[in-house]
Amino acid sequence: MEDQNFTQPPIPPQQENHADNIPPLKLGNWLWQSILATIFCCIPFGIVGIVYAAKVDSLYFNGMYAESERAAQKAKMWTLIAFGTGLLYLIIWIILLSTGNLPSYMENIIENNASGYNF
């Protein structure tokens, strides 16, 4: 018989499971929405939304994915609270204006809060 040299193919290296190394999808940080809610709706709640929104990217890129997700959820919550508060405030003013109670309401505010210096 002929000399048959059968060489075996090289053994492939063990492939690592790269699924563990893939970070979760980054959530939106709600920063621009928080800024708009702060400017147009409610300053205190909007500022809290901005603070949480600013933390989202920093936590995510430091590998703190769960904390980043919680900060994004809190930023969303405070932004929506600021928007809802501004919307409620606008609705109250529209109701007061449409019922004709706005002038008397404003007079009561001025009379009750005026100092001794009336002009």
MARBA-3410 file (N, C-alpha, C, O; in Angstrom, 1 decimal):
119
0.8,-1.2,0.0,0.0,0.0,0.0,0.9,1.2,0.0,2.0,1.2,0.5 ~ 0.3,2.2,-0.5,1.0,3.5,-0.6,1.1,4.1,0.8,0.2,3.8,1.7 ~ 2.0,4.9,1.0,2.2,5.6,2.3,1.2,6.7,2.3,1.4,7.8,1.7 ~ 0.2,6.6,3.0,-0.8,7.6,3.1,-0.7,8.3,4.5,-0.8,7.8,5.6 ~ -0.3,9.6,4.3,-0.2,10.4,5.5,-1.5,11.3,5.7,-1.6,12.3,5.0
-2.3,10.8,6.5,-3.5,11.6,6.8,-3.2,12.5,7.9,-2.9,12.1,9.1 ~ -3.3,13.8,7.6,-3.1,14.7,8.7,-4.4,15.2,9.2,-5.3,15.5,8.4 ~ -4.5,15.3,10.4,-5.8,15.8,11.0,-5.8,17.3,11.0,-4.7,17.9,11.2 ~ -6.9,17.9,10.7,-7.0,19.4,10.7,-6.7,19.9,12.2,-7.0,19.1,13.1 ~ -6.2,21.1,12.3,-5.9,21.6,13.6,-7.2,21.8,14.4,-8.3,22.1,13.8
-7.1,21.6,15.6,-8.3,21.7,16.5,-8.5,23.2,16.7,-7.6,23.9,17.1 ~ -9.8,23.6,16.4,-10.1,25.1,16.6,-10.0,25.4,18.1,-10.3,24.7,18.9 ~ -9.6,26.7,18.3,-9.5,27.1,19.7,-10.9,27.2,20.3,-11.9,27.4,19.6 ~ -11.0,27.0,21.6,-12.3,27.1,22.2,-12.8,28.5,22.1,-12.2,29.5,22.4 ~ -14.0,28.5,21.6,-14.6,29.9,21.5,-15.3,30.3,22.8,-16.0,29.5,23.4
-15.0,31.5,23.2,-15.5,31.9,24.4,-16.9,32.4,24.2,-17.3,32.8,23.1 ~ -17.7,32.4,25.3,-19.0,32.9,25.2,-19.0,34.4,25.3,-18.9,34.9,26.4 ~ -19.2,35.0,24.2,-19.1,36.5,24.2,-20.5,37.1,24.6,-20.5,38.4,24.7 ~ -21.5,36.3,24.8,-22.8,36.9,25.2,-22.7,37.6,26.6,-23.4,38.5,26.9 ~ -21.7,37.1,27.4,-21.6,37.7,28.7,-20.9,39.1,28.7,-21.1,39.9,29.6
-20.2,39.3,27.6,-19.4,40.6,27.5,-20.2,41.7,26.8,-19.8,42.8,26.8 ~ -21.4,41.4,26.3,-22.2,42.4,25.6,-23.0,43.2,26.6,-23.8,42.6,27.3 ~ -22.8,44.5,26.7,-23.6,45.2,27.6,-25.0,45.4,27.2,-25.3,45.3,26.0 ~ -25.9,45.6,28.1,-27.3,45.8,27.7,-27.5,47.1,26.9,-26.6,48.0,27.0 ~ -28.6,47.2,26.2,-28.9,48.4,25.4,-29.0,49.6,26.3,-29.7,49.5,27.4
-28.4,50.7,25.9,-28.4,51.9,26.8,-29.8,52.6,26.6,-30.2,52.8,25.5 ~ -30.4,52.9,27.7,-31.7,53.6,27.7,-31.5,55.1,27.4,-30.4,55.6,27.6 ~ -32.5,55.7,26.9,-32.4,57.2,26.7,-32.3,57.9,28.1,-32.8,57.4,29.1 ~ -31.6,59.0,28.1,-31.3,59.6,29.4,-32.3,60.7,29.7,-32.3,61.2,30.9 ~ -33.2,61.1,28.9,-34.3,62.1,29.2,-33.7,63.4,29.5,-34.4,64.2,30.1
-32.5,63.8,29.0,-31.9,65.1,29.4,-32.6,66.2,28.7,-33.0,67.2,29.4 ~ -32.8,66.1,27.4,-33.4,67.3,26.7,-34.9,67.4,27.1,-35.4,68.6,27.2 ~ -35.6,66.3,27.4,-36.9,66.5,27.8,-37.0,67.1,29.2,-37.9,67.9,29.5 ~ -36.0,66.8,30.1,-36.0,67.4,31.4,-35.7,68.9,31.4,-36.3,69.6,32.1 ~ -34.8,69.2,30.4,-34.5,70.7,30.3,-35.8,71.4,29.8,-36.0,72.5,30.3
-36.5,70.9,28.9,-37.7,71.6,28.4,-38.8,71.6,29.5,-39.5,72.6,29.6 ~ -38.9,70.5,30.2,-39.9,70.5,31.3,-39.5,71.5,32.4,-40.4,72.1,33.0 ~ -38.2,71.7,32.6,-37.8,72.7,33.6,-38.1,74.1,33.1,-38.5,75.0,33.9 ~ -37.8,74.4,31.9,-38.0,75.8,31.3,-39.5,76.1,31.2,-39.9,77.2,31.6 ~ -40.3,75.2,30.7,-41.7,75.5,30.4,-42.7,75.0,31.4,-43.8,75.5,31.4
-42.4,74.1,32.3,-43.4,73.5,33.1,-43.2,73.8,34.6,-43.9,74.6,35.2 ~ -42.3,73.1,35.2,-42.1,73.2,36.7,-40.6,73.1,37.0,-40.0,72.1,36.8 ~ -40.1,74.2,37.5,-38.6,74.3,37.7,-38.1,73.3,38.8,-37.2,72.6,38.5 ~ -38.7,73.1,39.9,-38.2,72.2,40.9,-38.2,70.8,40.5,-37.1,70.1,40.6 ~ -39.3,70.3,39.9,-39.3,68.9,39.5,-38.4,68.7,38.3,-37.8,67.6,38.1
-38.4,69.7,37.4,-37.5,69.6,36.2,-36.0,69.5,36.6,-35.3,68.7,35.9 ~ -35.6,70.2,37.6,-34.2,70.1,38.0,-33.9,68.8,38.5,-32.8,68.2,38.3 ~ -34.8,68.2,39.3,-34.5,66.8,39.8,-34.4,65.8,38.6,-33.6,64.9,38.6 ~ -35.2,66.0,37.6,-35.1,65.2,36.4,-33.8,65.4,35.7,-33.2,64.4,35.2 ~ -33.3,66.6,35.6,-32.0,66.9,35.0,-30.9,66.2,35.7,-30.0,65.7,35.1
-30.9,66.2,37.1,-29.9,65.6,37.9,-29.8,64.1,37.6,-28.8,63.6,37.4 ~ -31.0,63.4,37.6,-31.0,62.0,37.3,-30.6,61.7,35.8,-29.9,60.8,35.6 ~ -31.0,62.6,34.9,-30.7,62.4,33.5,-29.2,62.5,33.3,-28.6,61.8,32.4 ~ -28.5,63.4,34.0,-27.1,63.6,33.9,-26.3,62.4,34.4,-25.2,62.2,34.0 ~ -26.9,61.6,35.3,-26.2,60.4,35.8,-26.2,59.2,34.9,-25.4,58.3,35.0
-27.2,59.2,34.0,-27.5,58.0,33.2,-26.2,57.6,32.4,-25.8,56.4,32.5 ~ -25.7,58.5,31.5,-24.6,58.1,30.7,-23.3,57.8,31.5,-22.6,56.8,31.1 ~ -23.1,58.5,32.5,-21.9,58.3,33.3,-21.9,56.9,34.0,-20.9,56.2,33.9 ~ -23.1,56.5,34.5,-23.2,55.2,35.1,-23.1,54.1,34.0,-22.5,53.1,34.3 ~ -23.7,54.3,32.9,-23.7,53.3,31.8,-22.3,53.0,31.4,-21.8,51.9,31.2
-21.5,54.1,31.1,-20.2,53.9,30.5,-19.2,53.5,31.6,-18.0,53.1,31.2 ~ -19.5,53.5,32.8,-18.7,52.9,33.9,-19.1,51.5,34.2,-18.6,50.9,35.2 ~ -20.0,50.9,33.4,-20.4,49.5,33.6,-21.4,49.3,34.6,-21.7,48.1,35.0 ~ -22.0,50.3,35.2,-23.0,50.2,36.2,-24.4,50.2,35.5,-25.1,51.2,35.6 ~ -24.8,49.1,34.9,-25.9,49.1,34.0,-27.2,49.2,34.8,-28.1,49.9,34.3
-27.3,48.5,35.9,-28.6,48.5,36.7,-28.8,49.9,37.2,-29.9,50.4,37.2 ~ -27.7,50.5,37.8,-27.9,51.9,38.3,-28.2,52.9,37.2,-29.0,53.8,37.4 ~ -27.7,52.7,36.0,-28.0,53.5,34.9,-29.5,53.4,34.5,-30.1,54.4,34.2 ~ -30.0,52.2,34.5,-31.4,52.0,34.2,-32.3,52.6,35.2,-33.3,53.2,34.9 ~ -31.9,52.5,36.5,-32.7,53.1,37.6,-32.7,54.7,37.5,-33.7,55.3,37.6
-31.5,55.2,37.1,-31.4,56.7,37.0,-32.3,57.1,35.8,-32.9,58.2,35.8 ~ -32.3,56.4,34.7,-33.1,56.7,33.5,-34.6,56.7,33.9,-35.4,57.5,33.4 ~ -35.0,55.7,34.7,-36.4,55.6,35.1,-36.8,56.7,36.0,-37.9,57.3,35.8 ~ -35.9,57.1,36.9,-36.2,58.2,37.8,-36.2,59.6,37.0,-37.0,60.4,37.3 ~ -35.3,59.7,36.0,-35.3,60.9,35.2,-36.6,61.0,34.4,-37.2,62.1,34.3
-37.1,59.9,33.9,-38.4,59.9,33.2,-39.5,60.2,34.1,-40.4,61.0,33.7 ~ -39.5,59.6,35.3,-40.6,59.9,36.3,-40.7,61.4,36.6,-41.7,62.0,36.6 ~ -39.5,62.0,37.0,-39.5,63.4,37.4,-39.8,64.3,36.3,-40.4,65.4,36.5 ~ -39.4,64.0,35.1,-39.7,64.8,33.9,-41.2,64.8,33.6,-41.8,65.8,33.3 ~ -41.8,63.6,33.7,-43.3,63.5,33.5,-44.0,64.2,34.6,-45.1,64.8,34.4
-43.5,64.1,35.9,-44.2,64.9,37.0,-44.1,66.4,36.7,-45.1,67.1,36.9 ~ -43.0,66.9,36.3,-42.8,68.3,36.0,-43.8,68.7,34.8,-44.4,69.7,34.9 ~ -43.9,67.9,33.8,-44.8,68.2,32.7,-46.2,68.2,33.2,-47.0,69.0,32.8 ~ -46.6,67.2,34.0,-48.0,67.1,34.5,-48.3,68.2,35.4,-49.4,68.8,35.4 ~ -47.4,68.7,36.2,-47.6,69.8,37.1,-47.8,71.1,36.3,-48.7,71.9,36.6
-47.0,71.3,35.3,-47.1,72.4,34.4,-48.5,72.4,33.7,-49.1,73.5,33.5 ~ -48.9,71.2,33.2,-50.1,71.1,32.5,-51.3,71.4,33.5,-52.3,72.1,33.1 ~ -51.2,70.9,34.7,-52.3,71.2,35.7,-52.4,72.6,36.0,-53.5,73.2,36.1 ~ -51.2,73.3,36.1,-51.2,74.7,36.4,-51.8,75.5,35.2,-52.6,76.4,35.5 ~ -51.6,75.1,34.0,-52.1,75.8,32.8,-53.7,75.6,32.8,-54.4,76.5,32.5
-54.1,74.4,33.1,-55.5,74.1,33.1,-56.3,74.9,34.2,-57.4,75.4,33.9 ~ -55.7,75.0,35.4,-56.3,75.9,36.4,-56.4,77.3,35.9,-57.4,78.0,36.2 ~ -55.3,77.8,35.3,-55.4,79.2,34.8,-56.4,79.4,33.7,-57.1,80.4,33.7 ~ -56.6,78.4,32.9,-57.6,78.5,31.8,-59.0,78.5,32.4,-59.9,79.2,32.0 ~ -59.2,77.6,33.4,-60.5,77.6,34.1,-60.8,78.9,34.8,-61.9,79.4,34.6
-59.8,79.4,35.5,-60.1,80.7,36.2,-60.3,81.8,35.2,-61.2,82.7,35.4 ~ -59.6,81.8,34.0,-59.8,82.9,33.0,-61.2,82.7,32.3,-61.9,83.7,32.1 ~ -61.6,81.5,32.0,-62.8,81.3,31.3,-64.1,81.5,32.2,-65.1,81.9,31.6 ~ -64.0,81.3,33.5,-65.1,81.5,34.3,-65.2,82.9,34.8,-66.2,83.3,35.4 ~ -64.2,83.8,34.5,-64.3,85.2,35.0,-63.8,85.4,36.4,-63.9,86.5,36.9
-63.3,84.4,37.0,-62.8,84.5,38.4,-61.4,85.0,38.5,-60.9,85.2,39.6 ~ -60.7,85.1,37.4,-59.3,85.4,37.5,-59.1,86.8,38.1,-58.2,87.0,38.9 ~ -59.8,87.9,37.7,-59.6,89.2,38.3,-59.8,89.2,39.8,-59.0,89.8,40.5 ~ -60.9,88.6,40.3,-61.1,88.6,41.7,-60.1,87.8,42.4,-59.6,88.1,43.6 ~ -59.6,86.7,41.8,-58.6,85.9,42.4,-57.3,86.7,42.5,-56.6,86.6,43.6
-56.9,87.4,41.5,-55.7,88.2,41.5,-55.8,89.3,42.5,-54.8,89.6,43.2 ~ -57.0,89.9,42.7,-57.2,91.0,43.7,-57.0,90.5,45.1,-56.4,91.1,45.9 ~ -57.5,89.3,45.3,-57.4,88.7,46.7,-55.9,88.4,47.0,-55.4,88.6,48.1 ~ -55.1,87.9,46.0,-53.7,87.7,46.2,-53.0,89.0,46.5,-52.2,89.0,47.4 ~ -53.3,90.1,45.8,-52.6,91.3,46.0,-53.0,91.9,47.4,-52.1,92.4,48.1
-54.3,91.8,47.8,-54.7,92.4,49.1,-54.2,91.6,50.2,-53.8,92.2,51.2 ~ -54.1,90.3,50.1,-53.6,89.5,51.2,-52.1,89.5,51.4,-51.6,89.2,52.4 ~ -51.4,89.8,50.3,-49.9,89.7,50.3,-49.2,91.0,50.2,-48.0,91.1,50.2 ~ -50.0,92.1,50.1,-49.4,93.4,49.9,-48.8,93.9,51.2,-49.3,93.7,52.3 ~ -47.6,94.6,51.1,-47.0,95.2,52.2,-47.6,96.5,52.4,-48.6,96.9,51.8
-47.1,97.3,53.3,-47.6,98.6,53.6,-47.4,99.6,52.5,-47.8,100.7,52.5 ~ -46.6,99.2,51.5,-46.3,100.1,50.4,-47.1,99.9,49.2,-46.7,99.1,48.2 ~ -48.3,100.4,49.1,-49.2,100.3,48.0,-49.0,101.4,47.1,-49.0,102.6,47.5 ~ -48.9,101.1,45.8,-48.6,102.2,44.8,-49.9,102.4,44.0,-49.9,103.3,43.1
END
